[in-house]
Amino acid sequence: MNAIPGTQNTPRHLEQLAAQRELYSEAKIIQAVEMISALLPPLLLLFALLIGERLYVYAALLGCILAVLDVALWSPLQKKKRQAAAIIQELFDCEVFGMPWNSVEAGQRPTPELVAKYAEKYNKKVHKGSPIDKWYSPDIGALPLPLARVACQRSNIVWDLELRRRYVFRIAFLLSFLTVGVVVLALVRGLTVEGFLLSIVLPLVPAYVVGLQQIFDQREAMVRLDRLLDHATRLWDNALEREVSEATLDQESRRLQDQIFSHRAQTPTIFDWIYKRLRGEQERLMYKGIEDLVEEARKRGRV
């Protein structure tokens, strides 16, 4: 009843998916450099504690330098890549959903040259574990287009929410493990208060700044996603009950898409290795979710 399953797999739209995936990957690489650099001082500290050398001052100095680089260079560059990827992903959704472009929210459409540039970079690599076809479940084709849009939007939200929940748990575990490990080593070495401040507190500052910022940002994103999921669920239920006209449903779906784009543009990325590891399970759950929505719509006489 709609063309989403076929349209999403046309060369034009696969190129858009490849381009946004490449931009997100580059943003994640910058994020990895940022986080690894933040961990260098505590790693230097661990090495110093193990060999008994007094490298505390150097570790503290390195931590301060890397914290400045994070604010001045890495964070702005990562943000630029992430926003460009979100705009291309917005173009993909708008065209696949048959939805008008909102220049007020998303700005100008990405140029064909920009899309082609990053799609070519992506296609030069091997991505066996991360295919880009069948972005949305083929079962979505059974729904009328207004309902299919909402189902796809809800699917996007659920996918992102679950991925971020798992990511936050991993970051919190890493920071806790780092703290316990360094403190235990410091106690074993019998450090003084001065030694503790120089060898523990200062070197750990960059790691905690990056790690805690990741946790806070991701939790803030999850709050937004919970709110978006609630809105999408209510919109879906109202559509099934025919409590909204098709025109109103189109307008509400466009408003929901604006919020999804805003979320994508401002929320930190999640590393590809985590995404690839969880993709299979999450994709099955996503497809099952769409299958259940289609069956619900069929029972309500909307298919």
LUMDRENVO-350107 format. One line per field, with one value per residue: x, y, z of N, C-alpha, C, O in turn. Coordinates in steps of 0.02 Angstrom, whole numbers. Layout:
BEGIN
n.east <- c(X, ...)
n.north <- c(Y, ...)
n.up <- c(Z, ...)
ca.east <- c(X, ...)
ca.north <- c(Y, ...)
ca.up <- c(Z, ...)
c.east <- c(X, ...)
c.north <- c(Y, ...)
c.up <- c(Z, ...)
o.east <- c(X, ...)
o.north <- c(Y, ...)
o.up <- c(Z, ...)
END
This chain:
BEGIN
n.east <- c(41, 108, 259, 378, 466, 525, 570, 669, 777, 827, 956, 986, 942, 1011, 1136, 1126, 1110, 1234, 1319, 1280, 1311, 1450, 1489, 1442, 1526, 1652, 1635, 1627, 1755, 1829, 1775, 1822, 1961, 1961, 1917, 2013, 2126, 2092, 2107, 2242, 2323, 2284, 2326, 2462, 2489, 2458, 2560, 2670, 2650, 2667, 2801, 2865, 2910, 2923, 2813, 2710, 2685, 2703, 2602, 2491, 2509, 2498, 2365, 2297, 2331, 2272, 2139, 2113, 2131, 2022, 1911, 1939, 1961, 1927, 1792, 1712, 1736, 1686, 1552, 1516, 1528, 1430, 1311, 1305, 1286, 1162, 1079, 1085, 1029, 903, 859, 851, 746, 639, 620, 596, 484, 395, 382, 373, 514, 582, 643, 661, 689, 790, 873, 964, 949, 1060, 1196, 1208, 1340, 1404, 1341, 1378, 1518, 1544, 1477, 1551, 1671, 1628, 1587, 1705, 1754, 1743, 1594, 1531, 1471, 1380, 1259, 1167, 1050, 872, 832, 718, 594, 536, 403, 334, 275, 145, 60, -47, 19, 20, 8, 118, 227, 225, 245, 375, 446, 427, 495, 627, 650, 638, 743, 857, 846, 863, 992, 1068, 1045, 1116, 1243, 1272, 1279, 1397, 1495, 1486, 1525, 1659, 1719, 1702, 1778, 1904, 1926, 1925, 2033, 2146, 2145, 2165, 2294, 2362, 2346, 2415, 2541, 2561, 2540, 2562, 2455, 2481, 2542, 2433, 2341, 2411, 2440, 2323, 2199, 2215, 2267, 2156, 2055, 2029, 1981, 1866, 1794, 1764, 1704, 1597, 1528, 1486, 1397, 1301, 1255, 1203, 1103, 1020, 983, 910, 801, 739, 709, 622, 514, 484, 450, 335, 253, 247, 186, 60, 14, 8, -90, -202, -218, -253, -375, -444, -454, -394, -382, -322, -247, -214, -139, -30, 26, 59, 150, 250, 292, 339, 446, 529, 571, 641, 745, 808, 852, 944, 1041, 1099, 1141, 1267, 1370, 1373, 1491, 1547, 1582, 1507, 1380, 1379, 1394, 1274, 1181, 1120, 1032, 952, 898, 817, 724, 670, 611, 518, 440, 383, 312, 217, 148, 92, 7, -78, -137, -203, -298, -376, -438, -370, -288)
n.north <- c(-60, 56, 136, 127, 13, -20, 104, 145, 69, 110, 167, 305, 330, 234, 286, 402, 346, 282, 394, 466, 369, 361, 490, 490, 388, 448, 550, 471, 418, 530, 553, 439, 464, 574, 518, 419, 499, 564, 463, 440, 510, 445, 316, 334, 367, 244, 166, 232, 207, 71, 50, 128, 258, 438, 513, 596, 736, 756, 679, 750, 873, 833, 791, 915, 983, 901, 915, 1047, 1038, 958, 1042, 1147, 1091, 948, 924, 1026, 988, 858, 884, 955, 855, 766, 839, 861, 730, 703, 790, 735, 611, 654, 701, 580, 515, 606, 598, 460, 442, 524, 656, 832, 944, 1028, 1177, 1271, 1203, 1109, 1177, 1212, 1092, 952, 958, 875, 846, 839, 728, 628, 630, 579, 459, 389, 374, 291, 178, 127, 51, -104, -172, -283, -318, -221, -185, -76, -82, -113, -28, 7, -106, -227, -265, -152, -106, -150, -61, 86, 240, 358, 293, 209, 296, 344, 224, 190, 299, 280, 160, 201, 279, 187, 100, 184, 223, 103, 68, 172, 156, 38, 80, 181, 105, 33, 134, 187, 75, 62, 181, 162, 46, 95, 192, 117, 30, 117, 183, 75, 36, 152, 151, 35, 76, 169, 311, 487, 626, 733, 663, 584, 679, 730, 617, 546, 623, 740, 680, 601, 687, 728, 605, 583, 697, 680, 551, 563, 667, 605, 510, 596, 668, 564, 515, 625, 626, 507, 541, 632, 543, 454, 539, 567, 439, 416, 513, 467, 343, 379, 450, 349, 264, 351, 365, 237, 227, 314, 445, 556, 654, 612, 717, 788, 691, 683, 810, 802, 698, 758, 855, 772, 715, 826, 839, 720, 741, 851, 790, 696, 781, 845, 752, 652, 530, 349, 221, 127, -7, -49, -27, -118, -238, -249, -239, -350, -415, -306, -270, -379, -366, -242, -270, -362, -279, -194, -290, -326, -205, -193, -303, -264, -153, -217, -293, -191, -151, -64, -98)
n.up <- c(0, 7, -55, 13, 47, -78, -129, -37, -70, -191, -306, -283, -152, -79, -97, -21, 108, 119, 119, 236, 330, 317, 358, 491, 538, 527, 619, 733, 737, 768, 893, 957, 955, 1038, 1160, 1184, 1197, 1312, 1401, 1403, 1502, 1630, 1595, 1578, 1708, 1772, 1718, 1774, 1909, 1912, 1876, 1965, 1941, 1951, 1872, 1886, 1874, 1737, 1684, 1732, 1666, 1532, 1534, 1551, 1433, 1335, 1371, 1335, 1196, 1165, 1186, 1097, 970, 938, 981, 912, 777, 773, 798, 682, 581, 626, 616, 477, 435, 493, 421, 291, 318, 353, 229, 160, 234, 212, 73, 52, 132, 66, 107, 140, 132, 270, 279, 378, 495, 458, 372, 219, 86, 74, -41, -202, -233, -109, -51, -144, -129, 2, -4, -98, -28, 74, 1, -44, 54, 149, 205, 267, 388, 410, 325, 212, 143, 144, 250, 321, 382, 265, 283, 308, 195, 187, 247, 239, 174, 265, 392, 383, 386, 519, 587, 544, 594, 731, 743, 716, 830, 938, 908, 922, 1056, 1131, 1094, 1149, 1286, 1314, 1282, 1377, 1493, 1471, 1466, 1596, 1670, 1627, 1676, 1813, 1835, 1800, 1900, 2021, 1997, 1986, 2111, 2199, 2161, 2197, 2337, 2368, 2334, 2432, 2427, 2464, 2518, 2432, 2328, 2292, 2243, 2133, 2059, 2046, 2049, 1959, 1834, 1804, 1773, 1632, 1580, 1657, 1626, 1489, 1492, 1588, 1529, 1414, 1470, 1531, 1419, 1341, 1424, 1430, 1297, 1296, 1373, 1288, 1184, 1247, 1265, 1131, 1088, 1162, 1105, 970, 989, 1039, 928, 834, 893, 892, 756, 716, 779, 706, 749, 705, 557, 391, 339, 454, 518, 431, 453, 590, 586, 513, 604, 706, 638, 627, 760, 774, 684, 747, 863, 811, 758, 867, 961, 1036, 950, 934, 952, 808, 827, 934, 884, 774, 841, 910, 812, 741, 834, 872, 749, 720, 823, 789, 664, 708, 787, 689, 618, 715, 727, 599, 601, 703, 644, 541, 610, 657, 544, 459, 359)
ca.east <- c(0, 153, 319, 438, 515, 561, 602, 728, 832, 848, 1025, 989, 933, 1067, 1192, 1115, 1125, 1306, 1350, 1269, 1347, 1520, 1497, 1436, 1586, 1707, 1622, 1643, 1827, 1851, 1755, 1868, 2024, 1948, 1913, 2078, 2171, 2073, 2130, 2315, 2353, 2280, 2367, 2531, 2491, 2463, 2628, 2716, 2642, 2692, 2874, 2891, 2940, 2884, 2790, 2644, 2678, 2697, 2534, 2444, 2518, 2469, 2293, 2274, 2339, 2221, 2073, 2107, 2121, 1954, 1865, 1956, 1968, 1892, 1719, 1680, 1740, 1639, 1485, 1506, 1517, 1367, 1257, 1301, 1256, 1090, 1044, 1078, 980, 838, 841, 830, 680, 589, 606, 567, 417, 354, 369, 406, 574, 572, 705, 666, 720, 850, 915, 965, 960, 1130, 1209, 1224, 1412, 1421, 1317, 1420, 1585, 1549, 1454, 1608, 1718, 1598, 1583, 1773, 1769, 1704, 1547, 1490, 1433, 1337, 1227, 1125, 986, 817, 838, 655, 569, 493, 333, 302, 239, 74, 21, -56, 78, 20, 23, 185, 274, 226, 276, 447, 473, 428, 549, 689, 656, 650, 811, 906, 839, 893, 1064, 1098, 1042, 1171, 1306, 1282, 1300, 1467, 1538, 1486, 1566, 1729, 1742, 1705, 1835, 1965, 1934, 1943, 2099, 2197, 2145, 2196, 2366, 2388, 2349, 2469, 2604, 2566, 2550, 2542, 2399, 2507, 2550, 2366, 2311, 2448, 2442, 2256, 2146, 2228, 2267, 2090, 2007, 2005, 1942, 1800, 1759, 1737, 1659, 1535, 1491, 1452, 1340, 1250, 1226, 1162, 1042, 977, 955, 860, 741, 706, 684, 563, 461, 466, 417, 267, 215, 236, 138, -6, -5, -11, -154, -254, -228, -291, -444, -472, -469, -362, -389, -259, -209, -186, -87, 28, 56, 89, 208, 303, 316, 379, 508, 571, 601, 689, 804, 842, 885, 1002, 1091, 1132, 1157, 1331, 1366, 1392, 1543, 1525, 1591, 1449, 1323, 1382, 1384, 1204, 1137, 1081, 978, 906, 862, 763, 672, 638, 567, 462, 397, 344, 265, 162, 108, 53, -46, -126, -175, -246, -355, -419, -467, -334, -247)
ca.north <- c(0, 113, 119, 134, -42, -16, 169, 151, 30, 136, 192, 373, 328, 197, 333, 445, 307, 273, 458, 481, 320, 380, 549, 468, 350, 495, 582, 423, 413, 589, 541, 389, 499, 616, 478, 387, 550, 578, 408, 436, 528, 392, 260, 353, 360, 173, 144, 261, 172, 3, 49, 167, 322, 497, 545, 625, 803, 751, 654, 805, 921, 803, 794, 983, 998, 864, 944, 1107, 1016, 933, 1098, 1190, 1057, 886, 929, 1062, 949, 802, 913, 971, 792, 737, 879, 847, 663, 708, 823, 687, 562, 687, 701, 511, 503, 647, 572, 394, 449, 570, 709, 894, 966, 1085, 1216, 1308, 1158, 1074, 1219, 1193, 1021, 937, 959, 809, 836, 818, 659, 584, 627, 535, 393, 357, 355, 234, 119, 100, 8, -165, -163, -343, -322, -163, -169, -16, -93, -132, 14, -6, -174, -234, -273, -86, -95, -170, -7, 149, 283, 397, 249, 182, 347, 344, 161, 196, 348, 246, 111, 239, 302, 129, 76, 230, 223, 43, 71, 219, 125, -9, 118, 214, 54, 16, 191, 190, 19, 77, 232, 132, 1, 137, 223, 66, 5, 166, 195, 17, 41, 208, 128, -14, 113, 211, 381, 541, 666, 769, 614, 563, 732, 736, 554, 517, 671, 779, 640, 572, 739, 723, 544, 592, 750, 649, 496, 587, 706, 555, 483, 648, 683, 507, 512, 679, 601, 456, 576, 656, 486, 430, 586, 557, 375, 426, 550, 424, 291, 411, 466, 285, 242, 396, 351, 174, 240, 365, 506, 611, 648, 598, 780, 802, 640, 705, 867, 778, 658, 805, 885, 720, 709, 883, 824, 667, 773, 891, 742, 668, 833, 869, 698, 619, 467, 287, 189, 77, -76, -64, -30, -180, -294, -252, -229, -408, -424, -249, -272, -429, -337, -189, -302, -392, -224, -175, -345, -320, -145, -209, -349, -224, -112, -263, -310, -131, -136, -8, -127)
ca.up <- c(0, 0, -94, 55, 41, -141, -137, 5, -99, -256, -303, -254, -80, -51, -95, 37, 167, 122, 137, 307, 370, 316, 400, 560, 555, 538, 684, 785, 741, 806, 962, 984, 968, 1096, 1221, 1195, 1222, 1381, 1442, 1403, 1567, 1679, 1574, 1596, 1782, 1789, 1701, 1823, 1972, 1906, 1872, 2020, 1920, 1969, 1810, 1902, 1846, 1664, 1671, 1744, 1612, 1472, 1542, 1540, 1361, 1298, 1387, 1294, 1127, 1159, 1180, 1041, 905, 924, 990, 856, 716, 779, 791, 611, 545, 648, 588, 406, 428, 510, 366, 237, 340, 348, 158, 145, 263, 179, 6, 58, 162, 28, 155, 119, 166, 315, 278, 440, 544, 434, 329, 149, 70, 58, -113, -231, -231, -41, -43, -186, -101, 60, -25, -131, 25, 108, -43, -54, 111, 154, 260, 270, 450, 418, 261, 215, 111, 189, 309, 356, 371, 206, 303, 312, 133, 193, 278, 203, 183, 328, 447, 375, 409, 592, 609, 531, 642, 796, 738, 724, 900, 980, 893, 950, 1128, 1159, 1082, 1197, 1352, 1320, 1279, 1441, 1541, 1457, 1486, 1670, 1694, 1613, 1723, 1880, 1835, 1799, 1966, 2071, 1982, 2002, 2183, 2231, 2149, 2238, 2406, 2373, 2332, 2491, 2406, 2509, 2492, 2373, 2274, 2270, 2201, 2070, 2020, 2038, 2033, 1898, 1773, 1790, 1754, 1563, 1571, 1686, 1589, 1429, 1509, 1620, 1479, 1372, 1507, 1539, 1353, 1319, 1465, 1405, 1234, 1310, 1396, 1227, 1147, 1283, 1249, 1061, 1083, 1188, 1054, 913, 1008, 1042, 859, 803, 921, 867, 685, 711, 802, 660, 787, 669, 485, 356, 334, 521, 529, 392, 487, 652, 568, 494, 667, 739, 601, 647, 824, 763, 654, 798, 907, 776, 746, 928, 1007, 1021, 914, 969, 913, 760, 851, 976, 838, 735, 886, 931, 754, 723, 881, 869, 686, 727, 866, 751, 615, 745, 806, 630, 605, 763, 710, 540, 622, 742, 595, 504, 653, 663, 479, 428, 304)
c.east <- c(42, 218, 383, 488, 556, 601, 667, 789, 852, 919, 1032, 987, 986, 1129, 1186, 1131, 1200, 1341, 1341, 1305, 1422, 1533, 1491, 1499, 1645, 1697, 1640, 1718, 1856, 1834, 1801, 1936, 2018, 1949, 1979, 2128, 2156, 2099, 2206, 2346, 2345, 2320, 2441, 2541, 2499, 2533, 2678, 2712, 2672, 2769, 2907, 2924, 2894, 2866, 2725, 2634, 2668, 2627, 2483, 2448, 2487, 2393, 2264, 2277, 2284, 2151, 2061, 2095, 2050, 1905, 1876, 1952, 1921, 1817, 1685, 1681, 1692, 1567, 1468, 1491, 1448, 1308, 1249, 1269, 1182, 1050, 1034, 1028, 909, 813, 816, 759, 626, 570, 574, 496, 370, 334, 404, 466, 560, 637, 715, 704, 787, 896, 912, 975, 1035, 1140, 1223, 1298, 1434, 1401, 1362, 1490, 1591, 1523, 1511, 1659, 1692, 1602, 1652, 1792, 1725, 1659, 1501, 1446, 1384, 1305, 1180, 1059, 934, 822, 776, 629, 526, 419, 296, 261, 166, 30, 8, 0, 76, 35, 95, 237, 282, 260, 352, 479, 478, 485, 617, 702, 674, 721, 863, 905, 874, 968, 1098, 1096, 1101, 1238, 1322, 1306, 1374, 1514, 1542, 1529, 1640, 1757, 1749, 1766, 1900, 1978, 1958, 2015, 2155, 2201, 2179, 2272, 2398, 2394, 2406, 2536, 2613, 2578, 2528, 2482, 2421, 2514, 2483, 2334, 2345, 2441, 2373, 2207, 2158, 2231, 2199, 2039, 1984, 1962, 1871, 1760, 1726, 1686, 1593, 1494, 1453, 1389, 1284, 1215, 1180, 1099, 993, 944, 900, 795, 702, 674, 622, 502, 436, 429, 345, 223, 199, 184, 67, -31, -27, -79, -212, -270, -268, -364, -480, -492, -435, -372, -321, -216, -176, -130, -23, 64, 91, 152, 266, 333, 359, 446, 556, 607, 653, 753, 843, 881, 949, 1058, 1130, 1156, 1223, 1321, 1385, 1438, 1516, 1530, 1534, 1387, 1322, 1369, 1311, 1156, 1092, 1020, 927, 866, 805, 706, 634, 589, 506, 413, 353, 292, 204, 117, 64, -5, -100, -169, -223, -308, -403, -450, -433, -289, -293)
c.north <- c(63, 89, 121, 77, -39, 48, 174, 115, 52, 164, 260, 369, 285, 241, 380, 408, 296, 336, 474, 432, 337, 441, 532, 430, 396, 533, 536, 413, 471, 580, 490, 421, 541, 575, 443, 438, 567, 523, 403, 455, 473, 330, 273, 347, 287, 146, 169, 224, 102, 1, 91, 232, 379, 536, 582, 693, 801, 725, 709, 856, 896, 805, 862, 1002, 965, 891, 1006, 1088, 990, 989, 1137, 1156, 998, 891, 968, 1022, 890, 827, 928, 909, 764, 774, 867, 779, 666, 740, 775, 633, 590, 689, 632, 499, 542, 619, 503, 397, 492, 630, 774, 911, 1028, 1124, 1257, 1267, 1131, 1117, 1197, 1118, 1010, 934, 889, 793, 811, 745, 611, 576, 576, 465, 354, 334, 293, 171, 90, 51, -55, -161, -224, -346, -265, -143, -109, -25, -116, -94, 7, -75, -177, -241, -207, -71, -112, -114, 50, 197, 324, 355, 223, 232, 344, 280, 163, 244, 317, 195, 144, 257, 244, 103, 119, 227, 162, 43, 116, 192, 78, 27, 151, 165, 38, 72, 195, 134, 34, 128, 204, 86, 40, 167, 173, 42, 52, 179, 137, 19, 96, 188, 78, 22, 159, 284, 430, 578, 704, 721, 591, 614, 735, 674, 525, 569, 706, 736, 612, 623, 733, 661, 552, 646, 720, 595, 518, 629, 660, 528, 534, 662, 626, 501, 567, 659, 550, 486, 602, 598, 456, 474, 577, 491, 379, 462, 506, 370, 319, 427, 403, 262, 286, 382, 287, 183, 291, 429, 567, 599, 633, 660, 798, 753, 659, 762, 846, 737, 703, 839, 835, 712, 766, 869, 768, 696, 813, 846, 715, 719, 852, 815, 665, 550, 409, 248, 133, 6, -97, -73, -97, -241, -304, -252, -288, -417, -367, -248, -322, -401, -282, -218, -333, -337, -201, -228, -341, -260, -159, -255, -311, -182, -156, -281, -252, -111, -78, -31, -162)
c.up <- c(0, -32, -53, 46, -23, -148, -97, -25, -170, -250, -271, -178, -45, -48, -35, 102, 175, 144, 211, 351, 374, 361, 474, 582, 568, 603, 741, 793, 781, 880, 995, 1001, 1031, 1161, 1236, 1223, 1294, 1428, 1445, 1471, 1619, 1660, 1589, 1672, 1803, 1775, 1752, 1890, 1970, 1907, 1926, 2002, 1939, 1905, 1822, 1869, 1770, 1645, 1680, 1688, 1548, 1475, 1528, 1466, 1321, 1311, 1345, 1221, 1115, 1147, 1116, 973, 896, 930, 934, 791, 716, 769, 718, 570, 562, 619, 513, 393, 442, 454, 307, 256, 338, 276, 138, 171, 226, 110, 8, 85, 120, 69, 132, 162, 208, 320, 342, 492, 521, 391, 257, 140, 57, -17, -139, -227, -161, -30, -82, -156, -45, 44, -58, -79, 62, 66, -59, 1, 108, 215, 265, 332, 459, 352, 269, 178, 163, 255, 353, 336, 308, 222, 305, 250, 136, 219, 229, 220, 248, 389, 444, 398, 485, 618, 600, 581, 711, 798, 747, 797, 946, 971, 929, 1027, 1159, 1151, 1133, 1269, 1363, 1320, 1345, 1494, 1532, 1479, 1562, 1699, 1685, 1663, 1794, 1886, 1838, 1868, 2018, 2059, 2002, 2077, 2220, 2222, 2191, 2311, 2417, 2375, 2392, 2475, 2461, 2479, 2429, 2314, 2247, 2224, 2133, 2027, 2007, 2011, 1966, 1835, 1754, 1766, 1682, 1550, 1598, 1650, 1527, 1446, 1539, 1572, 1432, 1407, 1513, 1473, 1330, 1360, 1446, 1340, 1246, 1337, 1336, 1189, 1181, 1267, 1177, 1052, 1108, 1136, 994, 928, 1011, 971, 823, 828, 895, 794, 676, 731, 758, 696, 755, 594, 453, 350, 400, 537, 492, 427, 552, 639, 547, 556, 705, 705, 617, 712, 818, 732, 706, 845, 874, 770, 808, 975, 988, 989, 960, 924, 868, 787, 897, 933, 801, 779, 904, 872, 741, 768, 876, 804, 688, 769, 829, 700, 649, 767, 748, 613, 651, 748, 649, 558, 662, 694, 555, 546, 661, 596, 443, 372, 257)
o.east <- c(15, 231, 437, 547, 616, 658, 716, 845, 889, 940, 1080, 1026, 1003, 1170, 1236, 1163, 1227, 1388, 1388, 1329, 1453, 1582, 1530, 1522, 1684, 1746, 1664, 1743, 1900, 1873, 1818, 1965, 2063, 1980, 1999, 2166, 2201, 2110, 2233, 2390, 2395, 2344, 2477, 2593, 2540, 2562, 2723, 2762, 2700, 2798, 2968, 2962, 2833, 2899, 2689, 2581, 2628, 2598, 2436, 2397, 2453, 2360, 2212, 2231, 2254, 2108, 2005, 2053, 2022, 1862, 1828, 1940, 1879, 1781, 1634, 1632, 1660, 1527, 1413, 1445, 1411, 1259, 1192, 1229, 1142, 993, 980, 989, 861, 754, 766, 717, 573, 512, 528, 452, 311, 276, 461, 468, 528, 681, 771, 746, 835, 952, 863, 1006, 1068, 1096, 1248, 1318, 1477, 1439, 1382, 1517, 1636, 1544, 1519, 1687, 1731, 1619, 1656, 1842, 1678, 1682, 1440, 1391, 1351, 1320, 1157, 1016, 952, 816, 781, 640, 483, 377, 235, 217, 127, -31, 47, 27, 126, 71, 128, 288, 337, 299, 388, 534, 528, 519, 660, 758, 719, 755, 907, 958, 911, 1005, 1152, 1141, 1133, 1285, 1379, 1350, 1410, 1567, 1596, 1564, 1680, 1812, 1796, 1801, 1947, 2035, 2006, 2053, 2204, 2256, 2217, 2309, 2453, 2443, 2440, 2582, 2668, 2621, 2482, 2461, 2384, 2495, 2475, 2305, 2311, 2438, 2365, 2177, 2115, 2199, 2185, 1985, 1923, 1912, 1823, 1699, 1667, 1632, 1540, 1432, 1397, 1336, 1225, 1154, 1126, 1046, 933, 885, 849, 741, 641, 617, 575, 446, 376, 382, 300, 165, 142, 144, 20, -90, -76, -122, -265, -328, -312, -408, -538, -540, -447, -372, -269, -155, -119, -79, 32, 126, 147, 200, 324, 394, 410, 497, 616, 666, 704, 808, 905, 937, 1002, 1117, 1187, 1190, 1234, 1270, 1410, 1425, 1469, 1488, 1515, 1347, 1269, 1337, 1287, 1096, 1031, 964, 867, 808, 751, 648, 573, 532, 450, 353, 294, 235, 148, 56, 6, -61, -159, -230, -278, -364, -463, -485, -464, -254, -270)
o.north <- c(118, 29, 116, 90, -54, 47, 203, 130, 18, 182, 272, 403, 298, 234, 395, 437, 299, 334, 493, 451, 330, 442, 556, 438, 384, 547, 558, 402, 463, 598, 497, 407, 544, 596, 437, 422, 582, 535, 364, 421, 456, 294, 228, 324, 271, 108, 132, 211, 77, -46, 91, 260, 371, 585, 598, 706, 840, 747, 714, 881, 933, 819, 868, 1034, 996, 889, 1018, 1119, 999, 985, 1159, 1189, 999, 866, 944, 1023, 875, 794, 916, 909, 740, 743, 863, 772, 634, 720, 774, 611, 554, 679, 626, 474, 515, 616, 489, 359, 497, 652, 770, 894, 1075, 1107, 1275, 1293, 1130, 1097, 1166, 1086, 1054, 910, 847, 736, 767, 706, 559, 521, 535, 416, 294, 280, 248, 117, 34, 15, -59, -147, -217, -372, -261, -90, -93, 19, -135, -123, 2, -98, -133, -225, -205, -28, -91, -118, 61, 195, 326, 377, 215, 212, 343, 283, 139, 231, 325, 188, 117, 249, 249, 86, 93, 230, 169, 21, 99, 206, 79, 6, 149, 181, 31, 59, 205, 145, 20, 119, 220, 87, 22, 167, 186, 35, 32, 184, 148, 6, 89, 206, 80, 1, 186, 316, 415, 563, 707, 738, 580, 597, 742, 678, 483, 560, 703, 754, 600, 605, 732, 665, 531, 641, 731, 594, 494, 628, 674, 523, 518, 669, 638, 484, 557, 673, 549, 460, 596, 604, 435, 450, 578, 486, 350, 444, 506, 353, 287, 420, 405, 242, 259, 387, 283, 152, 308, 462, 624, 542, 640, 656, 819, 773, 651, 763, 869, 740, 688, 849, 854, 703, 756, 885, 769, 677, 809, 862, 713, 701, 874, 830, 651, 517, 418, 242, 97, -36, -156, -119, -129, -289, -360, -264, -280, -427, -379, -229, -309, -411, -275, -194, -331, -347, -189, -211, -350, -264, -138, -245, -324, -178, -135, -283, -261, -61, -46, 9, -190)
o.up <- c(-6, -35, -81, 37, -22, -172, -121, -6, -204, -196, -233, -145, 13, -2, -3, 147, 230, 184, 245, 405, 426, 398, 515, 639, 614, 638, 793, 848, 823, 924, 1054, 1053, 1073, 1210, 1294, 1269, 1334, 1487, 1485, 1495, 1652, 1704, 1611, 1695, 1846, 1815, 1772, 1922, 2019, 1935, 1934, 2041, 1943, 1888, 1775, 1840, 1743, 1595, 1640, 1665, 1513, 1425, 1496, 1440, 1277, 1267, 1322, 1187, 1061, 1103, 1084, 923, 851, 887, 908, 754, 666, 736, 695, 529, 518, 598, 488, 347, 407, 441, 277, 213, 323, 263, 102, 134, 211, 92, -31, 63, 136, 66, 108, 221, 184, 359, 358, 529, 559, 376, 236, 182, 30, -53, -101, -217, -156, -2, -56, -156, -44, 75, -47, -85, 78, 91, -84, -5, 70, 270, 268, 330, 511, 324, 323, 180, 219, 309, 414, 280, 298, 181, 304, 251, 93, 215, 183, 276, 283, 434, 495, 428, 511, 666, 643, 606, 746, 848, 782, 822, 987, 1019, 963, 1058, 1208, 1195, 1158, 1308, 1416, 1354, 1368, 1534, 1582, 1506, 1589, 1748, 1729, 1688, 1829, 1937, 1874, 1891, 2055, 2107, 2032, 2104, 2266, 2269, 2217, 2344, 2468, 2410, 2403, 2505, 2499, 2423, 2380, 2258, 2187, 2173, 2082, 1965, 1963, 1958, 1922, 1785, 1696, 1741, 1670, 1515, 1566, 1645, 1514, 1417, 1519, 1574, 1412, 1376, 1501, 1470, 1303, 1333, 1445, 1328, 1211, 1324, 1333, 1165, 1147, 1257, 1163, 1012, 1078, 1126, 970, 885, 987, 957, 785, 788, 878, 773, 633, 702, 770, 678, 776, 571, 486, 356, 402, 566, 518, 431, 566, 677, 562, 560, 734, 737, 620, 720, 853, 752, 709, 865, 906, 777, 803, 1024, 929, 1000, 1016, 864, 886, 771, 899, 943, 796, 758, 913, 881, 731, 744, 877, 803, 662, 753, 836, 693, 623, 766, 758, 595, 630, 754, 647, 534, 654, 703, 538, 519, 671, 592, 401, 340, 207)
END
